[in-house]
Amino acid sequence: MDKEKRYSDYNGYLRKIFGMRVQKITVDAGLSCPNRDGVLSKTGCIYCNAKGSGSGAFERGLSITQQIEAGRIGMVKKYKAKKFLAYFQSYTNTYTSCAHMKALYDEALACEGMVGMAIGTRPDCVDEEKIDLIQSYTKKHLVWLEYGLQSVHDATLSLINRGHDFKDFVRAVDMTSGRGINICAHVILGLPGEDRAMMLETARVLANMGINGVKIHLLYVIRDTPLDRIWQRGDYKCMEQEDYVDMVCDFIERLPKQIIIQRITGDPHGEELRAPAWAGRYRETFNMIQHTLEKRGSFQGQKFK
């Protein structure tokens, strides 16, 4: 654990493995999502816009290799990085055939300096065949499979139109565990209808599931989403910055030390952000979380049971 940050951070974890800074390069594979293509829904989750958290690189005609090379040049210049992870972020990156998945992953890992990959997906979009394929890459590469969960509460998942329930997440984790694949769960704080007790219950449940990592996000309002319309009607109020900071610290305290905290807040595109305004001040929020943990004298795992 990084003593200065008081939690097990992702950069420190990668440095321990590879002995140097390792940078993620975001990849847009041009895939879709069953919650947007009509299989489950055409509107997606209430907070998600048509880009699906993507860069739009695929639509601009950029291949996987071209995206990675552009990202690599930037990371070398900014961080002097020499090793990289391909991060398949946009939409659902197991929502296709195994043959297509293999072609995407092979192309990414063949690029210069690649030591592994992170695959963002939904817990209802994996099966044994797909997990077997992903496992095959663990022999030579670091592999993370990132499951979008957001909350352990089915009422919340229904309200935000996730299109799956908590049992789907449990099934996916059980299927993935013990295969050399690192499992990361995405959670969102400040979801409609959730109070402090419900958010802490998500922390408690995840803490005891044997997962390897967590990404903690703030629910912010993006333009042209269902949540945007709900917010404009006055039916949703965003978390205040201080409340979010306290909640993140409470959450981290309840996770065991071996879970890697990959992210502690969101980083929205400025032109897309509707509210809250403070969500665009990533570094400020990050520093407030560090300061609050120090002020409390607390650390990751302090309240883990």
Stockholm file with secondary structure:
# STOCKHOLM 1.0

chainA/1-305         MDKEKRYSDYNGYLRKIFGMRVQKITVDAGLSCPNRDGVLSKTGCIYCNAKGSGSGAFERGLSITQQIEAGRIGMVKKYKAKKFLAYFQSYTNTYTSCAHMKALYDEALACEGMVGMAIGTRPDCVDEEKIDLIQSYTKKHLVWLEYGLQSVHDATLSLINRGHDFKDFVRAVDMTSGRGINICAHVILGLPGEDRAMMLETARVLANMGINGVKIHLLYVIRDTPLDRIWQRGDYKCMEQEDYVDMVCDFIERLPKQIIIQRITGDPHGEELRAPAWAGRYRETFNMIQHTLEKRGSFQGQKFK
#=GR chainA/1-305 SS CBTTTTBCBHHHHHHHHHSSCEEEEEECCCCCCTTTSSSSCSSCSTTCCTTTTCCCTTTTTCCHHHHHHHHHHHHHHHHCCCEEEEEECSSCTTSSCHHHHHHHHHHHHTSTTEEEEEEEECTTSCCHHHHHHHHHGGGTSEEEEEEEEECSCHHHHHHTTCSSCHHHHHHHHHHHTTTTCEEEEEEEESCTTCCHHHHHHHHHHHHTTTCSEEEEEECCEETTSHHHHHHHTTCCCCCCHHHHHHHHHHHHHTSCTTSEEEESSCCCCTTTEEECGGGGCHHHHHHHHHHHHHHHTCCTTTTCC
#=GC SS_cons         CBTTTTBCBHHHHHHHHHSSCEEEEEECCCCCCTTTSSSSCSSCSTTCCTTTTCCCTTTTTCCHHHHHHHHHHHHHHHHCCCEEEEEECSSCTTSSCHHHHHHHHHHHHTSTTEEEEEEEECTTSCCHHHHHHHHHGGGTSEEEEEEEEECSCHHHHHHTTCSSCHHHHHHHHHHHTTTTCEEEEEEEESCTTCCHHHHHHHHHHHHTTTCSEEEEEECCEETTSHHHHHHHTTCCCCCCHHHHHHHHHHHHHTSCTTSEEEESSCCCCTTTEEECGGGGCHHHHHHHHHHHHHHHTCCTTTTCC
//
